[in-house]
Each structure stands twice: as C-alpha cells, then as structure tokens.
Amino acid sequence: MNASTLILRAKSALEKDVKYKSPGKAPPIEATSWPNSPIATDCSGFLAWCLRISRKIDHPFYNRINGGWFETTAVHADGRASVGYCSQINKPRPGAMLVYPDYLGSDNRMHDGHMGLVVEVNGGSGIDGVTGIVHCSVGNDRNGSAIQETGPGIWKAKANSIIVWWDGIIED
C-alpha cells in the first residue's frame, strides 16, 4: 500500500461517531473506508485497520514482547530495534507513525501508550516536523469522535516518543 492510500483510509474515519474502547474492534480490513455504523476501537486497532493488518502478528519479536500483538509498546520496541516491521526515522513524512510505549505514571500506575498516523509535515525534523496526525484516543472521544486529526502535542509531552515507518508502506 502507498502512503496516500494509508492516509485516505485514516481520514475516512474522521467525522464518524467512533467511540474509544481498549481493546476495541475495527471494521474488516478489506473495507475501503471506515463505515458509518458505530464501532468502538483504540489507537492500535485503528492503525492496524489503516495498515490492513491483523492486530495479532506472527513474528518472533512481537511474540516475545507481548504475545504477538500490534500495540504501542511492541511497535515502539520494534522501531527502536528495527527487527520486525518498522524502523525509527528522524524526519517525519506522511504515512509515518508517532508512538510512545506504555509507561509508569507519577501516580505509580501503568498507563497505555499511544500511536497515530502522520498526515501532514512541515519539513522539520523530529516530532517538531509533524503538523497533523490522525489518531484514536480517550481525549478525542471526550470532544466528539474518538478519531480526530490533531497536532502532535501529546507525543511532544512524552520524552520517549519516536517516529516509525512501517516497512510495507511505499512512500509517494
């Protein structure tokens, strides 16, 4: 799949009444656009659908990290190690993903990581080079639909956020 198709798939979910649920569901991966029917999903389920992949991944690295699931901590670890399906990149481009892993908060509780799809860049490096990202989150859900296009602020707030490129995506 090329990056523009990936972005079209992601943007097809905008302005739909999507609720946040972890773990949630996603439309069939063969669907060309997000349906109008109500579906509750989370960030990794949404991106797995955009990429047309199953959330369950049969790869030794993912199996070792979390039993074989496409989710934030595994994608982050894969990006850092570049041994599975994605590689960390420094200069963002449309079709890349921003991701940070699960983390221990100041409240001494574990919190879910987060990921989203880069849809707009300004030519800069690092997360500062990202101007638009489509993602599914609880915060978005509180302000309408769980899937929205926003700036990268939540990733800038996490020091361990990285940009990754899914190796199966063809750059336009």
DOSEMAR-25667 format. One line per field, with one value per residue (C-alpha): residue number from 1; x, y, z. Coordinates in nm, 4 decimals, m for minus. Layout:
N
k = NUM / ... .
c1 = X / ... .
c2 = Y / ... .
c3 = Z / ... .
***
This chain:
172
k = 1 / 2 / 3 / 4 / 5 / 6 / 7 / 8 / 9 / 10 / 11 / 12 / 13 / 14 / 15 / 16 / 17 / 18 / 19 / 20 / 21 / 22 / 23 / 24 / 25 / 26 / 27 / 28 / 29 / 30 / 31 / 32 / 33 / 34 / 35 / 36 / 37 / 38 / 39 / 40 / 41 / 42 / 43 / 44 / 45 / 46 / 47 / 48 / 49 / 50 / 51 / 52 / 53 / 54 / 55 / 56 / 57 / 58 / 59 / 60 / 61 / 62 / 63 / 64 / 65 / 66 / 67 / 68 / 69 / 70 / 71 / 72 / 73 / 74 / 75 / 76 / 77 / 78 / 79 / 80 / 81 / 82 / 83 / 84 / 85 / 86 / 87 / 88 / 89 / 90 / 91 / 92 / 93 / 94 / 95 / 96 / 97 / 98 / 99 / 100 / 101 / 102 / 103 / 104 / 105 / 106 / 107 / 108 / 109 / 110 / 111 / 112 / 113 / 114 / 115 / 116 / 117 / 118 / 119 / 120 / 121 / 122 / 123 / 124 / 125 / 126 / 127 / 128 / 129 / 130 / 131 / 132 / 133 / 134 / 135 / 136 / 137 / 138 / 139 / 140 / 141 / 142 / 143 / 144 / 145 / 146 / 147 / 148 / 149 / 150 / 151 / 152 / 153 / 154 / 155 / 156 / 157 / 158 / 159 / 160 / 161 / 162 / 163 / 164 / 165 / 166 / 167 / 168 / 169 / 170 / 171 / 172 .
c1 = 0.0000 / 0.1243 / 0.1271 / m0.1534 / m0.3879 / m0.2971 / m0.3785 / m0.7068 / m0.8065 / m0.7275 / m0.9086 / m1.2163 / m1.2800 / m1.2914 / m1.6294 / m1.7722 / m1.9237 / m1.6403 / m1.6123 / m1.2928 / m1.2621 / m0.9477 / m0.9217 / m1.1827 / m1.2966 / m1.2316 / m1.4089 / m1.2993 / m0.9516 / m1.0839 / m1.3174 / m1.2011 / m1.3282 / m1.4430 / m1.8159 / m2.0862 / m2.2037 / m2.0924 / m1.7644 / m1.5567 / m1.1800 / m0.8468 / m0.5372 / m0.3624 / m0.6817 / m0.7441 / m0.3904 / m0.3972 / m0.7130 / m0.5497 / m0.2494 / m0.4766 / m0.3100 / m0.4381 / m0.3790 / m0.2357 / 0.1089 / 0.3005 / 0.6553 / 0.9149 / 0.9922 / 0.6262 / 0.5656 / 0.8496 / 0.7397 / 0.3686 / 0.2492 / 0.2261 / 0.0071 / 0.0270 / 0.0150 / 0.2093 / 0.4805 / 0.5650 / 0.5648 / 0.7846 / 1.0291 / 1.0287 / 1.1016 / 1.3939 / 1.5352 / 1.4287 / 1.3921 / 1.0259 / 0.8068 / 0.9077 / 1.2100 / 1.2661 / 1.3095 / 1.4174 / 1.2496 / 0.8730 / 0.6826 / 0.3157 / 0.2349 / 0.4749 / 0.3510 / 0.4187 / 0.4316 / 0.5202 / 0.5007 / 0.3043 / 0.4555 / 0.4580 / 0.2940 / 0.3679 / 0.0672 / 0.2662 / 0.0165 / 0.0746 / m0.0770 / m0.1351 / 0.0973 / m0.0368 / 0.0148 / m0.1184 / m0.0673 / 0.1276 / m0.0761 / 0.0948 / 0.4537 / 0.6355 / 0.9789 / 1.1351 / 1.2997 / 1.1691 / 0.8219 / 0.8517 / 0.8286 / 0.4775 / 0.1802 / m0.1089 / m0.1777 / m0.4914 / m0.5379 / m0.7942 / m0.7927 / m0.9994 / m0.9284 / m1.0644 / m1.3705 / m1.4467 / m1.4504 / m1.6683 / m1.5426 / m1.2516 / m1.0798 / m0.9650 / m0.6855 / m0.4822 / m0.1335 / 0.1398 / 0.1185 / 0.0618 / 0.3695 / 0.5814 / 0.4897 / 0.6412 / 1.0223 / 1.0314 / 0.8037 / 0.9503 / 0.8591 / 0.8438 / 0.7922 / 0.6008 / 0.8257 / 0.5390 / 0.4316 / 0.5512 / 0.6369 / 0.4542 .
c2 = 0.0000 / 0.3517 / 0.6304 / 0.8270 / 0.5245 / 0.4734 / 0.8384 / 0.8193 / 0.5173 / 0.7036 / 1.0195 / 0.8162 / 0.7706 / 1.1435 / 1.2920 / 0.9469 / 0.8710 / 0.6467 / 0.5698 / 0.4770 / 0.1284 / m0.0662 / m0.3210 / m0.2373 / m0.3635 / m0.2414 / m0.2816 / m0.5703 / m0.4905 / m0.5280 / m0.2285 / 0.0621 / 0.3237 / 0.3453 / 0.2629 / 0.4907 / 0.2226 / 0.2661 / 0.0926 / 0.1350 / 0.0988 / 0.2074 / 0.3647 / 0.0423 / m0.1180 / 0.1898 / 0.1884 / m0.1869 / m0.1330 / 0.1576 / m0.0651 / m0.3571 / m0.5885 / m0.8095 / m0.6941 / m1.0404 / m1.0600 / m1.3829 / m1.2506 / m1.3736 / m1.0186 / m0.9314 / m1.2762 / m1.2134 / m0.8564 / m0.9173 / m1.2494 / m1.1244 / m0.8138 / m0.4957 / m0.2358 / 0.0659 / m0.0961 / m0.3568 / m0.1054 / 0.1301 / m0.1517 / m0.2638 / 0.0901 / 0.1193 / m0.2216 / m0.2271 / m0.6049 / m0.6537 / m0.4455 / m0.0865 / 0.1363 / 0.4536 / 0.7631 / 1.1148 / 1.3173 / 1.2661 / 1.2073 / 1.1491 / 0.7852 / 0.7527 / 0.6821 / 0.8607 / 0.6236 / 0.6088 / 0.2885 / 0.2047 / 0.3911 / 0.4200 / 0.7488 / 0.9824 / 0.8188 / 0.4895 / 0.3278 / 0.1889 / 0.3921 / 0.2902 / 0.4180 / 0.5875 / 0.5934 / 0.7846 / 0.8342 / 1.1337 / 1.3063 / 1.6449 / 1.7660 / 2.0982 / 1.9785 / 1.9918 / 1.7087 / 1.5029 / 1.5431 / 1.9201 / 1.8389 / 1.6930 / 1.9277 / 1.6826 / 1.3378 / 1.1214 / 0.9118 / 0.7468 / 0.8449 / 0.8828 / 1.2567 / 1.2861 / 1.0840 / 1.3406 / 1.6097 / 1.4346 / 1.1350 / 0.9246 / 0.9524 / 1.3055 / 1.4929 / 1.6991 / 1.8352 / 1.6227 / 1.7800 / 1.4589 / 1.2997 / 1.6089 / 1.5729 / 1.2208 / 1.2149 / 0.8602 / 0.9311 / 0.8240 / 0.8347 / 0.4987 / 0.3901 / 0.0665 / m0.1152 / m0.2281 / 0.1279 / 0.2762 / 0.6434 / 0.8570 .
c3 = 0.0000 / m0.0678 / 0.1912 / 0.0246 / 0.0394 / 0.4055 / 0.4792 / 0.2861 / 0.4934 / 0.8156 / 0.7107 / 0.6103 / 0.9842 / 1.0557 / 1.1436 / 1.2176 / 1.5555 / 1.6746 / 2.0449 / 2.2283 / 2.3748 / 2.4603 / 2.3250 / 2.0711 / 1.7362 / 1.3840 / 1.0531 / 0.8303 / 0.6974 / 0.3409 / 0.3905 / 0.1752 / 0.4207 / 0.7807 / 0.7972 / 0.9327 / 1.1758 / 1.5376 / 1.6162 / 1.9320 / 1.8879 / 2.0312 / 1.8740 / 1.7768 / 1.6456 / 1.4330 / 1.2895 / 1.2292 / 1.0227 / 0.8347 / 0.7558 / 0.6593 / 0.9091 / 1.1862 / 1.5427 / 1.6073 / 1.4446 / 1.3987 / 1.4298 / 1.6829 / 1.8034 / 1.8671 / 2.0191 / 2.2646 / 2.3526 / 2.4135 / 2.2772 / 1.9190 / 1.9323 / 1.7230 / 2.0016 / 2.1224 / 2.3333 / 2.0686 / 1.7806 / 1.9858 / 2.0678 / 1.7030 / 1.5845 / 1.8255 / 1.7291 / 1.3594 / 1.3673 / 1.2895 / 1.0644 / 1.1288 / 1.1556 / 1.3527 / 1.1359 / 1.2304 / 0.9579 / 0.9578 / 0.6377 / 0.5659 / 0.6359 / 0.9311 / 1.2829 / 1.6109 / 1.9065 / 2.2740 / 2.4827 / 2.7965 / 3.0912 / 3.4698 / 3.5617 / 3.8504 / 4.0200 / 4.0268 / 3.7882 / 3.4420 / 3.1579 / 2.7986 / 2.5308 / 2.2206 / 1.8456 / 1.5496 / 1.1755 / 1.0464 / 0.7732 / 0.7457 / 0.7950 / 0.7727 / 0.6552 / 1.0018 / 1.1914 / 1.4792 / 1.6198 / 1.5640 / 1.1926 / 1.2340 / 1.1955 / 1.1511 / 1.2923 / 1.2805 / 1.5929 / 1.8177 / 2.1846 / 2.5009 / 2.4948 / 2.1426 / 2.2460 / 2.5177 / 2.2477 / 1.9889 / 1.7947 / 1.9232 / 1.5834 / 1.5028 / 1.3289 / 1.5751 / 1.6234 / 1.7846 / 2.1330 / 2.3282 / 2.1672 / 2.2343 / 2.6028 / 2.6201 / 2.6057 / 2.4659 / 2.1666 / 1.8343 / 1.4660 / 1.2877 / 0.9288 / 0.8636 / 0.6166 / 0.3918 / 0.3078 / m0.0205 / 0.0014 / m0.2579 .
***
